[in-house]
Amino acid sequence: MSFFTAIKTVFSKYAVFKGVASRPEYWWFALFSLIVSVVLDMLMGDPNDPNVVVSGISLVWSLGILIPSLALSVRRFHDAGFSGKWLLLYLVPTILLFVVAASSIPVIIAAVTGTLTGEALAAEIVALLGVAILPLISGLAILVFNLVVSVLPSKSAAEGNKYAA
């Protein structure tokens, strides 16, 4: 599959979560998305004073490829013989991040009001940092899993892939 064929295929199957996507289709679209994002970032200019028009275009681009990228990932998982539901694992670090943020609120309030100072404040901050590493580790592990699945060869129906035609 060529670069342009892959892009055309992904956008023609904009929200199709059934079926399979080959490795070339997945990786060509990943490259295309990366190139567009890098170009938009370069056009944005100074990070302290970004171009508002390009920022808007970048936001529209990001939102516009969210569904096709997710559908492509699900189809790529299917091609490797995995359920697309494995992508729900990305909710784990997201939920953990919210837990860490919620846990830090009482510490911040206590520090601002002055009820928690010195060594007690330092101990609370160290404890929060220890907990904050959980979303990072789980997110990294899930990212590695996703990478491994995305480079696996196609699995045919004869090999037991229930998602292959």
C-alpha positions in Angstrom: 0.0 0.0 0.0 1.4 3.4 -1.0 1.5 6.6 1.1 -1.4 8.3 -0.6 -3.5 5.1 -0.9 -3.2 4.6 2.9 -4.3 8.2 3.6 -7.2 7.9 1.2 -8.2 4.5 2.8 -8.1 5.9 6.3 -10.3 8.9 5.4 -12.7 6.8 3.4 -13.2 4.6 6.4 -13.5 7.6 8.7 -15.4 6.0 11.5 -15.3 2.3 10.5 -14.3 0.2 13.5 -14.9 -3.2 11.9 -12.5 -5.0 9.7 -8.7 -4.8 9.5 -5.9 -2.3 8.7 -2.6 -3.5 7.4 0.7 -2.3 8.9 1.5 -0.1 5.9 -1.9 1.6 6.2 -1.3 2.2 9.9 2.3 3.5 9.6 1.8 5.6 6.5 -1.1 7.4 8.2 0.9 7.8 11.4 3.7 9.4 9.3 1.2 11.7 7.5 -0.3 12.8 10.8 3.1 13.5 12.2 4.2 15.5 9.2 1.0 17.6 9.3 1.4 18.2 13.0 5.0 19.2 12.7 4.3 21.6 9.9 1.4 23.2 11.9 3.7 23.5 14.9 6.4 25.2 12.8 3.8 27.6 11.3 2.5 28.4 14.8 5.7 30.5 15.4 6.7 31.7 18.8 5.3 29.5 21.6 4.8 32.6 23.8 2.9 34.4 21.1 1.4 31.7 18.7 -0.4 32.5 15.5 -4.1 32.3 16.5 -5.2 31.2 13.0 -2.7 28.4 12.8 -3.6 27.4 16.4 -7.3 27.1 15.3 -6.3 25.1 12.3 -4.2 22.8 14.5 -7.1 22.3 16.9 -9.5 21.5 14.0 -6.8 19.1 12.6 -6.4 17.3 15.9 -10.1 16.9 16.5 -10.6 16.0 12.8 -8.2 13.0 12.9 -9.3 11.8 16.4 -12.0 9.4 15.2 -10.2 8.1 12.1 -7.0 7.5 14.1 -9.0 5.6 16.8 -10.8 3.6 14.1 -7.5 2.9 12.4 -6.0 1.7 15.6 -8.9 -0.6 16.3 -8.7 -2.1 12.8 -4.9 -2.5 13.2 -5.5 -4.4 16.5 -8.0 -6.5 14.6 -5.5 -7.3 11.9 -3.0 -8.5 14.5 -5.7 -10.7 16.1 -6.5 -8.5 19.1 -9.8 -6.9 20.2 -10.0 -3.1 19.8 -11.2 -3.0 23.4 -7.5 -3.3 24.4 -7.3 0.4 23.5 -9.6 1.1 26.5 -6.5 0.5 28.6 -5.6 4.1 27.9 -8.3 5.1 30.4 -6.2 3.6 33.2 -3.5 6.4 33.3 -6.1 9.0 32.6 -8.1 7.9 35.7 -5.0 7.6 37.7 -4.0 11.2 36.7 -7.4 12.5 38.0 -6.9 10.6 41.2 -3.4 12.2 41.7 -4.8 15.6 40.9 -7.7 15.2 43.4 -5.3 13.9 46.0 -3.1 17.0 45.7 -5.9 19.4 46.3 -5.9 19.0 50.1 -2.1 19.3 50.2 -2.3 22.5 48.1 -5.0 24.0 50.3 -3.1 23.1 53.5 0.1 24.6 52.1 -1.6 27.9 51.0 -3.5 28.3 54.3 -0.2 27.6 56.2 -1.5 24.6 58.2 1.1 22.4 56.5 4.7 23.6 56.4 8.3 22.5 56.6 9.0 18.8 56.8 5.4 17.8 56.9 4.8 19.6 53.6 7.9 18.1 52.1 6.8 14.6 53.1 3.3 15.2 51.5 4.9 16.5 48.3 7.2 13.4 48.1 4.3 11.1 48.7 2.3 12.8 45.9 5.3 12.5 43.6 5.5 8.8 44.4 1.8 8.4 43.5 2.1 10.7 40.4 4.6 8.2 38.9 1.8 5.6 38.5 0.0 7.2 35.6 3.4 7.7 33.9 4.5 4.1 34.3 1.1 2.7 33.3 0.8 5.0 30.3 4.3 4.0 29.1 3.5 0.3 29.5 0.3 0.7 27.5 2.2 2.7 24.9 4.7 -0.1 24.5 1.9 -2.7 24.3 0.2 -0.6 21.5 3.6 -0.3 19.7 4.2 -4.0 19.8 0.7 -4.8 18.6 1.0 -2.3 15.7 4.2 -3.9 14.4 2.9 -7.5 14.6 2.3 -9.2 11.3 -1.3 -9.7 10.0 -3.0 -12.8 11.3 -5.3 -14.5 8.9 -8.6 -16.2 9.6 -6.9 -19.5 9.0 -4.5 -18.7 11.9 -7.5 -18.1 14.2 -8.1 -14.4 13.7 -11.8 -13.9 14.2 -11.6 -10.3 12.9 -10.1 -11.2 9.5 -12.4 -11.8 6.6 
